[in-house]
């Protein structure tokens, strides 16, 4: 029987949760389907490591002159240079179906429809992201998807509330074999000038308001003085960053921004005594699973996937979005007043390891 060919289209190829997931997935689909990846940007994941049977990366630099060229190109051919590039890939690989990774690329839903190629839409987003997409584009990609893949139960709930019944719940996952800790946490503490007796909470993700990084100092102000809060992720130069820096200095708060640390990511995650999610909305964050695998207690607001993931013995989920309430719950963890089981944490993470999820994906692609 001939293997199906799937063209996977992803927005940046960078280390976002949705793109780490597809990077893990393609490694394990080898031999089960014929996979082709197209990354709309030259992100490090697919630029440096070809995980699919065929990999195509858009290396175009989108400057001012390119935008003029793109506009002229569209006027002449009624499509963008990128659409022409994807059409050439399709002609070469003859994909049976397309897979669109995230809601952020509705242009490819329209292109697939025009070619009469069925596509699956993989949704990693909740309602706040809906607000960033034009009404007609948003509706089109849902109305015409063959299947809508949902990364968590709350994502599926929201989509079904819109009336779409063609959903498939396939949880996000990690590859625990990729988690390697090389540095001694005590050495990292010393490097960051953090006392040995301090309790370290770590946050991770992109610096945006949805992730709640603007709440970090309100949270920290409610925690004991020997508590440190670390932010592991990109540092975005905005007014919120200035607000955080100035307030940290003025109030002498133990808030440290350590940046992305791509090569040392798991070392810094392992440095923490506990992991905190300040997100106002987060469908099913991969870092939550990684933290559990490293046996870190988890605390956070009830922002989406955390409530689905968390079970007794893992930490606490606060129903409000009040930093004071979350701080009180975190203090109980610090004081060992909340039951925490390292075994429960690790076993729950293993439920969402790719080796325990891959068969669902293979079945999905073979049947759809």
N, C-alpha and C positions, 0 to 999 in steps of 0.2 A: 504494500500500500504506500502510495506517495505521501510524503510528509507535507503538512500544510506549511505554507510560507506566510509569516506574519511580519508586516512592516511596523515596527515600534517607533513612534515619534515622540520625542521628549523635548522640553523647552530649552534647557540650558546645558545639561550634562554636568552640572555642578553638584556639590554635596548637600543638596536639599533632601528631606526625608523621602519624598516621592521618587526622586531620581536615584537615591541609594537603593531603594526597593527594586527598581527596574534593573539596576546594575547587578544586584544579588540574583534576581530572577533569571536573567539571561544566562548567567553562568550555569544554572541548574537545568535549564531547558535544552541544553545542548544534546543533540541526538534524539530529542523527543518531538521537536518541531524545527523547521528551518527559520531562524530568526534573523531579521535585518533591522538595524537601528539607525535612525536618523536623528541627530542632535542639532537643534536649531542654533545652538551656540557652541563655542569651542571650550566647554567646561572640562575640568581635569579628568573626570571619570572616564569618558569615552574617547577623549583625545589621547590618553596615555595607556589605555587598557581595552583592547578590543574583546568585548565579552560575547558579542553576537557572531553568527556565521559570517555576516557582512556588516561593516560599520561605515557610516557616512557622517562626517562632521562638517557643519557649516563654519568655515573659518573667515567669513566675510567680516570686515570691520565696518560698522555702521556709523560712518561720519557724515558730515554735512554734504560732501560731494556724492556719497553713495545714495543719500536720500533723493538728491536731484536725479541721479541716474535711475533709481527705482521708479520715480514718478514718470519719467519719460518712457521707460520700459513698459510700465503699466498702460500708458496712453496708447502705445503702439500695439501691444499684444494682449491687452485686457487681462493680464495676470502679472504677478510679481516675479522677480528673478528667483526667489526662493520656491515659489510654486512650480516654476519651470524645472528647477533642480529636482524637486520631489517627483515630478512627472517623469523625468529621465530615470530616476531610481526605480519607479514603479515599472516602467517599460523594460528595464533590465532584469528586475527580480521577479516580476509577475506575481506580486503578493496576492494571496487569496483574500486577506483582510488587513485592515489597519487597526492599530491600537494607539489611542491618543492618551498620553500620560498627563493628566490634569485638565482642568477646565479652561486653561489659559490660551488655548490654541484653536478657537472655533473656526479659523480660516481653513484648517485642514479637514474639518467636518464638511464644510461646503465643497472643498476640492474632491473629497472622497465621494460625496453624493453626485457631483457632476460626472465622475468617472464610473458611477454605479458600482462602487466598491463598498461592501459593508464594513462598518467600523465599530469597535468597542470604545466606549468612553470611560476612562478610569478616574473616578472622582475621589480626590484627597481633601476636599475643601468643604467648609460649612458656610453658613449664610453670609457672613461678613465679606467673603470673597465674591459672592454673587454680585455684590454692589459694584465691583470693579469691571464687570463685563457688560457690554452693550446688550440691551434687551433682546433685539432680534437675533444676535449671535448666540446668546445664552439659550434662548428657546430653540433655535435651529439645531444646535448640537445635541440637545436632549431628545427632541422630536424625531430625529433621524438616526439615532444610535441603534444598532442591532441589540447590544447589551450594554447596560450601565453597571460597571464594576464599582462597588462601594468598599472603602477601606475600613469601615467600622459600622456598627449597628446604628449609631446616631446619624451618620451620613446617609445610610439607606432609609432611615425613618424620614428624614427631611425630603428626600427625593420621592418617596412614595406618597408623602403628603401633597406633593404637586400633581399626583395622579399617574406617575410612571410606574408600571408594574414589571417592566423588563429589567429588574435589578438583580444583581448577583453579589452576595456578601463574601468577599475574599479579603480577610484581614491583612493589614500590613504586618511585616515580619522583619527579622534581622537574620544575619548569618553569624552565629556565635563563634564560628571558627576564625572570623576576621577580628575578633576582639583580643588584642594582645597588649598586655601591660608590661612595660620594660623598666620604668623608673620607680625607685623607692619613693613612696608618698612622703616620707620624712625629708628626703632631699628636696622635693618640690615645695614643701612647706617652708624650708629654709630659704629656698630661692625666692619665694614670695614674701618673706619676712613675717610668716604667720606662726605665732607661738604654738608649742607642742600641745598645750592644753586647750587650745581654741577649738570650737565646734565649727566645721565648715559645711555650709550648704552651697550647692552648685546649681546654677540655672544654665540652660543651653538653648541655642536656636538663633534665628535671625532677629536683628534688632528692629522690631516693628511693634506698633501699639497692640496688635492682636496678640502678640506673645507676652504682653504685659511688662516689658522691661522698665517702663516708666513707673511701675509700682514698687520697684526693688527697694528704694530707700524708705518708703512708708512701711514696708514689711520689716526691713532691718531695724528701723527705729523702735519697733515693738519687741525685738529680740534681746537677750542678755548681751552685755557689753563684750563678752568673750566669744561672740558669734561672728563669723565672717561669711559674706555672701559673694560668690564668684560668678562672673558671667563668662561662659565659654561660647564664643560665636563671633561673627563679624562685627566690627565696630563702625557704625554708620555716622558720618559727620552731619548731625542735624542739631536743631535747637534743643531737643530732648537730651542729647549727649551733653551739651553745655550745662543744662539744668542738673543732670546727675553729677557731673564733675564738680560744679560749684557747691552744690549742697553737700557732697561727700567731704569736701575740704572744710566747709563752714561748720558742719555738725560733727566732724571727725568720725565719720562712719566707716566701718570695715567693709567697704565695697570695692572689689577689684575686678576690672575688666581685663581678661587675659587673652582676648582675641580668638581667632579660629583654631590655631594650633593643629592643623590638619594631621601632621605626622606624629603629634604627641597627644592626640585627642583622647584616647582611652587612658593615658597616664593621668591626665587632668581630671577626667571623669572619675577615675578610681581614687583620686586624692580626697574627694568629698566624703564626709561622714553621712550626708543625706542629700537627696536630690529634690529640688522644688520646681514645680510648674506654676508660673504666674499667669499663664495664658488666659485670656478672656474666652478664647475659642480655639480648640485644637482637636482635630478629628481622631487621631490615633498616633501620637508622636513616637517615632522610633527610639529617640533617646530615652524615653520612659522605659522601654523594654531593655535597652542596654544598661541603664542604671540598675534595674532589677537583677539582671544577670550578674552584675558586679556586687550584688547584695546590699545595695544602698536603700535605706528607707525612703519612701516617696510621699511627698506632701504636695497638695495643690488644690486649686479651685475646681469645682465641678464644671469643667470647660468642654467636655465631650468624651473622648475615648478613655480618659483616665478613670472614669467611674466604671466603665466596662472592663478595664484591665485589672483594676485594683481589687484584691480580696483581703479578707481578714489576715492580719499578720504582716502586711506590706507597708502600712503607714496610715495616712489619713486623707480623705477627700472632703473639703469644706464646701458646704452648699451655698454659702454667700460668696460675694466677690469683694469682701472687706479684708484688706491686709491685716487688720487687727485680729480678726477671727482666725486667719491662717497662722499668724504669729503665735497665738495661744496654743494652737494644735501642734505647731512645730516645737514649742517649748516642752510639751508633754513627751514628744519623741526624744528630745535632748536629755530630759530628766529620766528617761526610761520608764515613764508612766504609761506609755502606749506599747502594747505587745507587738514586738517585731520578731519575725522568724526569717533568718537568712536562707533557710531551706525553702520556705514558701516563696520568697522572692525569686530565687534562682529557678525553681521548678515552674513558676508562672511565666518567667521569661522564656523558658524552653518550650512552653506551649506555642510560642510565637517565633520559634526558630524555623528557618526555612526547611529543614529536614522534616519537620512535622506539618508543614504547610504546602510543600511543593506538589504533592499528589493531587491536591484540590485544583491547583493551577493547570497541571498537565491534563487532568480530566476536562477542565473548562475549555482549554484550547482545542482539544481533540473533539469535543462534542459541539462546539459553537463555531 
